[in-house]
Amino acid sequence: MEFDPTVNHSYAVGRRDYSQKVAYFYDPDIGSYYYGPGHPMKPQRIRMAHSLILSYGLYKHMDVFRPHDAGHVELAQFHDSEYVNFLSEITVDNFKMYGGRLNRFNLSQTDDCPVFDGLFEFQSSCAGATIDSAMQLNHRNCDIAVNWSGGLHHAKRSEAAGFCYVNDIVLGILELLKYHARVMYIDIDVHHGDGVEEAFYLSHRVMTVSFHKYGEFFPGTGDVVDVGAGAGRYYAVNVPLDDGITDEMYVTLYKQIIQRCVDVYRPEAIVLQCGADSITGDRLGNFNMTTKGHGACVQWTKSLGIPLIILGGGGYTIRNVARAWVYETAVALGKHEDIDNRVPVNEYYEYFGPHYNLHLEPDPTSGNKNSEAYVQQIKTKIFKHLAQLEHAPSVQFSRVPADFFTPAVAPEEDEDEIDQYTVEWEGGGLADIYEMMIPHRLRRANVDDYDDRDQSMKHLEIAKGHTDLIVNGD
């Protein structure tokens, strides 16, 4: 599937036909972390994608940054402070001392979220890169920011889940909300983006849109009737799908739903989670999309001309993850038609055998369990929900809080250098919101099948000021 430039975009903020400036974030140490033997999550895939980015020469067309490591104060903007402290203290040598807190925070040595060497450093780097990406957009230093180490969408405020310990996406969105009235989050991972949806379930400041497999499949949330609550009612959009969905069906549905969401919501920034486990041949996923179909979603989103953060996420056949993410980096740069389908020689060249092609073919033996009637039914329900919303909900703004992380600039440096870290108030910022306690629990399908994970949302403490930022806007 290729993007059709003839499609009419009825709403596109500042839509650009010229090449958009891209910032790319990569930590050279990120591929060295190891969840443990047999664990499907392998940070090495990020290094593999980076190796292809180098081999294809794509780095020459981007501003490349090494991210900072997010500190306790930054992580605690969303996560519970006790949980952050726990993550920073626990190691493979002392984890037995923490007893009940391991269960409380959903960590173990054998399950989805093990304790491993460098756990906190790994999560801090992933989160720091997404926060940095948001800051680059806030300061208008780029149009698109790419962080393939991000996209850890299952982590909760006080709980690890689904290989995720820190929710870098929520932290990045909170940074964007300092300058943007409305942010849209889109998730094309095969798993439901439950952690992000849960964080903003009560808010109209963020619209979450997740395309995912639904049913007897982790995390078991994300039915089409789950639409948000309170001020956030109808701002959570779920597209539940079944095995075997193809490029044509997925991309067509994606364009139609995202276009309607953009028309209604008018986001000022978009965060796109590009989990590659929705691609054919994944160890855990069962969709039948190709790299081109997956990339077509990125290409179409980019064409809207709205400031965009592109993140990684799931993906457990690591050679295919690298294929998808280098192709989508090329899409971000507008170079996807220029790169050769033959994988160039690189550090991981042998991984891409026996055919050594960049692009994948769909599995001809995989049947599509999504009928046209079912897809139409889902789309109709979603459009009905969106019809309940006011267009571009208004937000009362106050001051713009300080950035989480501001690089030091010496007074004697050039004024232009100083100006790039200075942003005047232009309609963003936070509303003054009064303290309130709102409990919420995401509804789960087949709850008995997933009783090993606690989905309950912690009480949301919304303090006056910006510490527990925008869970409920107004």
C-alpha positions in Angstrom: 0.0 0.0 0.0 1.3 3.4 -1.0 0.0 6.8 0.2 -2.4 8.3 -2.2 -1.6 12.0 -2.6 -5.0 12.6 -4.2 -6.9 12.0 -0.9 -8.4 15.2 0.3 -7.3 16.3 3.8 -10.2 18.4 5.1 -8.2 19.6 8.0 -4.4 19.9 8.3 -2.7 22.3 10.5 0.1 24.0 8.6 0.2 21.2 6.1 3.6 21.1 4.4 4.5 20.0 0.9 8.1 20.6 1.4 10.6 18.5 3.3 10.1 18.6 7.0 13.0 18.9 9.4 13.6 15.7 11.4 15.4 15.3 14.7 16.5 11.7 15.6 17.4 10.5 19.1 19.7 7.6 19.8 21.7 6.4 22.8 24.7 4.3 21.8 24.3 2.2 24.9 20.6 1.3 24.4 21.3 -2.0 22.6 23.4 -3.4 25.4 20.6 -4.0 27.9 19.3 -7.5 28.2 16.0 -8.6 29.8 17.2 -12.1 30.2 17.4 -15.5 28.4 14.2 -16.3 26.4 12.6 -12.9 27.0 11.0 -11.6 23.8 11.9 -8.0 24.4 15.4 -7.3 23.0 16.7 -3.8 23.1 19.3 -4.9 20.5 16.6 -4.3 17.9 17.1 -0.6 18.4 20.8 -0.9 17.6 20.0 -3.0 14.6 17.6 -0.3 13.3 20.3 2.3 13.9 22.9 0.3 12.0 20.6 0.2 9.0 20.0 4.0 9.3 23.7 4.5 9.2 24.2 2.0 6.3 21.5 3.7 4.2 23.0 7.1 4.9 19.7 8.4 6.4 21.5 10.0 9.3 23.0 12.6 6.9 19.5 14.1 6.5 18.6 14.4 10.1 19.7 16.3 13.2 21.1 13.5 15.4 21.0 13.8 19.2 22.1 11.7 22.1 19.2 12.0 24.7 19.6 12.8 28.3 18.6 10.3 31.0 15.4 11.4 32.6 15.8 11.9 36.3 13.5 11.3 39.3 11.8 14.6 39.1 10.9 14.2 35.5 9.7 10.6 35.9 7.6 11.6 38.9 5.6 14.0 36.7 3.5 10.9 35.9 4.8 8.0 38.0 4.4 7.6 41.7 7.6 8.8 43.5 7.8 5.6 45.6 7.6 3.5 42.4 10.4 5.6 40.8 12.6 5.2 43.8 12.0 1.5 43.8 13.0 1.2 40.1 16.2 3.2 40.8 17.2 1.0 43.8 16.4 -2.5 42.7 19.1 -4.6 41.1 19.7 -8.3 40.3 21.7 -8.5 43.5 19.2 -7.1 45.9 15.8 -7.7 44.5 15.0 -10.5 47.0 15.2 -7.9 49.8 12.1 -6.1 48.3 9.7 -9.0 48.8 6.1 -7.7 48.6 7.0 -4.6 46.7 8.1 -6.7 43.7 4.5 -8.0 43.5 3.0 -4.6 44.3 4.9 -3.0 41.4 4.5 -6.1 39.2 8.2 -7.0 38.8 9.7 -10.5 39.1 12.6 -12.5 37.8 10.6 -14.8 35.6 7.6 -13.0 34.1 7.0 -10.1 31.7 8.8 -7.5 33.7 12.0 -9.0 35.2 14.7 -7.2 37.2 17.8 -7.0 35.0 21.1 -5.2 35.0 20.7 -1.5 34.1 16.9 -1.6 34.2 16.6 2.0 35.5 19.2 3.4 33.2 17.5 1.8 30.2 14.1 3.2 31.1 15.6 6.6 31.9 17.2 6.8 28.5 14.1 5.8 26.7 12.0 8.4 28.6 14.7 11.1 28.3 14.7 10.6 24.5 10.9 11.1 24.3 10.9 14.1 26.5 13.7 15.6 24.4 11.6 14.9 21.3 8.7 16.8 22.8 11.0 19.7 23.7 12.3 19.9 20.1 8.8 20.2 18.8 7.8 22.7 21.5 10.8 24.9 20.6 10.0 24.5 16.9 13.5 23.1 16.2 12.0 20.4 14.1 8.8 19.2 12.5 9.2 15.5 13.2 11.1 13.9 16.1 12.0 10.2 16.0 12.9 8.0 19.0 12.8 4.2 18.3 13.7 3.4 22.0 10.4 5.0 23.1 6.8 3.8 22.8 6.6 1.8 26.1 2.8 2.1 26.2 1.8 -0.4 28.9 3.5 1.1 32.0 1.1 2.5 34.6 1.6 5.2 37.2 2.7 2.7 39.9 3.1 -0.5 38.0 5.2 -2.2 35.3 3.3 -4.1 32.7 3.9 -5.8 29.3 7.7 -5.3 29.3 7.3 -1.6 30.1 8.4 0.0 33.4 8.3 3.8 32.6 5.7 5.3 30.3 7.8 7.6 28.2 4.8 8.4 26.0 2.8 9.9 28.8 5.8 11.9 29.9 6.4 13.2 26.4 2.7 14.1 26.0 2.8 16.0 29.3 5.7 18.0 27.9 3.8 18.7 24.7 0.8 19.9 26.7 2.8 22.8 28.1 2.7 24.4 24.6 -0.1 22.6 22.8 -3.8 22.8 23.7 -4.6 19.4 22.2 -2.4 16.4 21.6 -3.5 13.2 19.7 -1.9 9.9 20.5 -2.1 7.2 17.8 -1.0 3.6 18.5 -0.4 1.0 15.7 1.1 -1.6 17.9 -0.7 -5.0 17.8 -1.3 -4.6 21.6 -3.7 -2.0 23.0 -2.1 1.2 24.2 -3.7 0.8 27.6 -1.2 2.7 29.8 -1.5 5.9 27.7 -5.3 5.6 27.4 -5.6 5.1 31.2 -3.4 8.1 32.0 -5.6 10.4 29.9 -9.0 8.6 30.2 -10.5 11.5 32.0 -9.1 14.4 29.9 -10.1 16.1 26.8 -6.6 17.5 26.4 -5.4 14.2 24.8 -7.3 12.1 22.3 -6.0 8.5 22.3 -6.5 6.3 19.2 -5.4 2.7 19.3 -5.6 0.1 16.5 -5.0 -3.4 18.1 -5.9 -7.0 18.4 -8.7 -7.5 20.9 -10.0 -10.5 22.7 -8.0 -13.2 24.4 -4.8 -11.2 23.9 -2.8 -9.1 26.2 -3.7 -6.6 27.8 -7.4 -7.5 27.1 -8.6 -3.9 27.1 -9.6 -1.6 24.2 -13.1 -2.5 23.2 -14.8 -0.1 20.8 -17.3 0.9 23.5 -14.4 2.1 25.8 -14.5 5.8 25.1 -13.2 7.6 28.1 -15.0 9.1 31.1 -15.9 12.4 32.7 -14.3 15.3 30.7 -12.6 12.7 28.6 -15.7 10.9 27.4 -15.4 10.1 23.7 -11.8 11.2 23.6 -10.6 7.6 23.8 -11.0 5.8 20.5 -10.4 2.1 20.2 -10.3 0.1 17.0 -10.4 -3.6 18.0 -9.2 -6.0 15.3 -8.6 -9.7 14.8 -5.8 -11.8 13.3 -4.6 -11.6 9.7 -5.6 -8.0 8.8 -3.9 -7.0 5.5 -2.3 -3.8 4.4 -5.2 -2.7 2.2 -7.8 -3.1 4.9 -5.7 -1.7 7.7 -4.4 1.4 5.9 -7.8 2.2 4.5 -9.4 2.0 7.9 -6.5 4.0 9.5 -6.9 6.9 7.0 -10.7 7.1 7.5 -10.6 7.0 11.2 -7.7 9.3 11.8 -9.0 11.8 9.3 -12.3 12.0 11.1 -10.5 12.3 14.5 -8.3 15.1 13.1 -11.3 16.9 11.6 -13.2 16.8 14.9 -10.4 17.2 17.4 -7.9 19.4 15.5 -4.8 18.4 17.4 -1.8 20.7 17.6 0.7 17.8 17.9 0.6 14.1 17.3 2.5 11.3 19.0 2.6 8.1 16.8 3.6 4.8 18.4 4.9 2.4 15.7 5.1 -0.9 17.4 6.3 -3.4 14.8 4.6 -6.4 16.3 1.7 -5.6 14.0 3.9 -6.6 11.0 3.7 -10.1 9.5 5.9 -12.8 11.0 6.1 -11.3 14.5 6.7 -13.7 17.4 3.8 -12.4 19.4 1.6 -10.6 16.9 -0.7 -12.2 14.3 -1.5 -9.4 11.9 -0.4 -9.8 8.2 0.8 -6.3 7.4 4.0 -5.6 5.6 6.7 -2.9 6.2 5.1 -0.9 3.3 1.6 -1.0 4.9 2.9 -0.1 8.3 5.0 2.7 6.8 2.0 4.0 4.8 0.3 4.9 8.1 3.4 6.9 9.1 3.5 8.5 5.7 -0.1 9.5 5.8 0.1 10.9 9.3 3.2 12.9 8.3 1.3 14.4 5.3 -1.1 16.1 7.7 1.7 18.6 8.5 1.0 18.5 12.2 4.1 18.5 14.5 4.8 14.8 15.0 6.7 12.5 17.4 7.4 9.0 16.0 8.1 6.3 18.6 8.9 2.6 18.6 7.1 0.1 20.8 6.6 -3.6 20.4 8.2 -5.9 17.9 9.7 -9.3 18.7 11.1 -10.6 15.4 14.0 -8.2 15.7 15.2 -8.3 12.1 11.7 -7.3 11.0 11.6 -4.5 13.6 14.8 -3.1 12.2 13.4 -3.3 8.7 10.2 -1.5 9.7 11.9 1.3 11.6 14.6 2.1 9.1 11.9 2.3 6.4 9.8 4.6 8.6 12.8 6.7 9.3 13.1 7.1 5.5 9.4 7.9 5.3 9.8 10.7 7.9 12.6 12.1 5.7 10.7 11.7 2.4 13.5 9.3 1.3 11.5 6.0 1.3 11.3 5.8 -2.5 15.0 6.3 -2.8 16.3 3.5 -0.6 17.2 0.1 -2.1 15.2 -2.9 -1.2 18.5 -4.8 -0.9 19.7 -4.4 2.6 23.2 -2.8 2.6 26.1 -4.4 4.4 25.9 -3.5 8.0 26.9 -4.8 11.5 23.9 -7.2 11.5 23.8 -8.1 7.8 23.5 -11.8 8.4 20.3 -11.4 10.4 18.5 -10.3 7.2 19.1 -13.5 5.2 18.4 -15.5 3.3 16.9 -13.0 0.9 18.4 -9.8 2.4 15.5 -7.6 1.3 14.3 -4.6 3.2 10.6 -5.2 2.5 8.5 -8.2 3.6 5.8 -10.0 1.7 2.5 -10.9 3.4 2.0 -14.5 4.5 -0.2 -16.2 1.9 -1.3 -18.8 4.5 -2.6 -16.2 7.0 -6.3 -15.8 6.7 -7.9 -12.4 7.4 -10.4 -12.9 10.2 -11.7 -9.3 9.9 -14.7 -9.2 7.5 -15.6 -6.1 5.6 -18.9 -6.1 7.5 -17.1 -6.1 10.8 -14.7 -3.3 9.9 -17.6 -1.2 8.7 -19.5 -1.9 11.9 -16.5 -0.7 14.0 -16.0 2.4 11.9 -19.7 3.3 12.2 -19.6 3.0 15.9 -16.5 5.2 16.2 -17.9 7.8 13.9 -21.1 7.9 16.0 -19.0 8.4 19.2 -17.0 11.2 17.5 -20.2 12.9 16.5 -20.9 13.5 20.2 -17.8 15.8 20.5 -17.5 19.5 20.2 -15.0 20.5 17.6 -11.6 21.5 19.0 -12.4 21.7 22.7 -11.2 24.9 24.3 -8.7 25.0 27.1 -8.1 27.8 29.7 -4.4 28.6 29.7 -2.2 30.0 32.4 1.6 30.2 32.5 3.9 27.9 30.6 5.8 25.7 33.1 9.6 25.3 32.8 11.0 22.6 30.6 11.9 19.4 32.4 15.4 19.5 31.1 17.1 22.7 29.8 20.7 22.5 28.4 23.0 25.0 30.1 23.9 28.0 27.9 26.8 30.2 28.9 26.0 33.9 29.1 28.8 34.8 26.6 27.4 32.5 23.9 25.8 33.8 20.7 22.3 35.3 21.1 21.0 32.9 18.4 22.2 30.0 20.6 20.4 31.4 23.6 17.2 32.1 21.5 16.8 28.4 20.6 16.1 27.6 24.2 13.7 30.5 24.7 10.1 30.1 23.9 7.5 32.8 24.5 3.9 32.0 25.5 1.8 31.5 22.4 -1.4 29.9 23.5 -0.1 26.8 25.4 0.4 26.0 29.0 -1.6 24.5 31.8 -5.0 25.3 33.3 -5.3 25.9 37.0 -7.1 22.8 38.2 -8.3 22.1 41.8 -7.5 19.0 43.7 -9.8 16.1 43.1 -9.6 12.3 43.6 -11.1 10.3 40.7 -10.7 6.5 40.7 -10.9 4.7 37.4 -10.4 1.1 36.1 -10.0 0.2 32.5 -12.6 -2.5 31.5 -11.0 -5.7 30.5 -12.3 -8.5 28.2 -12.0 -12.0 29.6 -10.8 -10.8 33.0 -10.2 -14.2 34.3 -7.6 -14.8 31.6 -5.5 -11.8 32.8 -5.8 -11.9 36.6 -2.1 -11.8 36.9 -2.0 -8.1 36.2 -3.7 -5.4 38.1 -5.3 -2.8 35.8 -6.8 -0.6 38.4 -5.8 3.0 38.0 -4.4 4.6 41.1 -6.3 7.6 42.5 -5.4 10.5 40.3 -4.1 13.3 42.4 -4.6 16.5 40.4 -2.8 19.2 42.3 -3.1 22.9 41.6 -0.1 23.8 39.5 1.7 21.4 37.2 3.0 18.5 39.2 0.3 16.0 38.2 -0.3 17.8 34.9 -3.5 17.6 32.8 -5.1 14.4 33.7 -8.3 16.4 33.6 -8.2 19.7 31.7 -10.3 22.8 31.7 
